[in-house]
Amino acid sequence: MATPVEPNFNAQGSFSEKSIEMDPGRATRILRRGLKLKCPDCGLGPLYRKAFRMHTHCEYCGLIYEREQGYFVGAIYINYAATVGIAVPGFFLLDAFAGLTINQQLALWIPFAVIFPLIFFHHSRSLWLTLDHFFNPAKILYSLPPKNSAKN
């Protein structure tokens, strides 16, 4: 089993953009890790320590989860799109096939629009982190040259 590490910004091992393009299973592997709420890089570290408390980094590979302030604004868009993508078609489908009144529809969809984003919160953040890690791997963004042990 891997041992926990402190966060670091250095690339571990050799890495190039070409190796990303050559790996056809990379997208599904990263997406699967994101759906399991695990680190998109190694798949071992959990993203959350409590209900709404996210770890700052992966305890196994050191991947920083929040790269900068406001990083997860994109997750808000994912959450909003998922909520609207379910509520709007659901409204029209129930209207067409169930014949519910507008008051019955509102009694159903207003609580849904409040509760679903809270339930989907973890996955929207995880999907945003997954998408970002797929298109902008941290190893490319944060690759720093190795420090020289000899001082000048």
C-alpha positions, 0 to 999 in steps of 0.5 A, a space after each residue: 500500500 502507498 504511504 501518505 506524503 506531503 503535498 508537492 509541486 514537483 513532477 514525479 518521474 518523467 512525464 510529457 504531453 505526448 504520453 497523455 495522448 498515447 494512453 487511450 484508457 486514461 480518460 475512462 480511468 480518470 473519470 472512474 476515479 472521479 465518480 468514486 470521489 478519489 484522487 484523479 491522479 493516483 485513485 487512492 486518496 479520498 477527496 473528502 474528509 467530512 461531508 463538506 470538508 475537502 482534503 487540500 491534497 492527496 495523501 498518497 501522491 501529493 496532488 493539490 486539489 484546489 490549485 488556486 482561489 476560486 478554482 471550483 467555480 467551474 464545479 458550480 456550473 457543473 452542478 447547475 447544469 446537472 440540476 437544470 438538465 434534470 429539472 427542465 426535461 422532467 417538468 416537461 415529461 411530467 406535464 406531457 405524460 402525468 398531467 400534473 397541475 402547475 402547483 403539483 409540478 412546483 411542489 415537486 421541482 422546487 424542493 428538487 432544485 434545492 436538495 439535488 445540488 446539495 446531494 450532487 455537490 461532491 460529485 460536481 467538484 470531483 468531476 470538475 477536478 477530473 476534467 481539469 486534471 485530464 486537460 491540464 495535468 498538475 505534473 505539466 502545470 507544476 513541474 519545477 526543475 530539481 533543486 541543486 544540492 550544492 549552493 553557489 
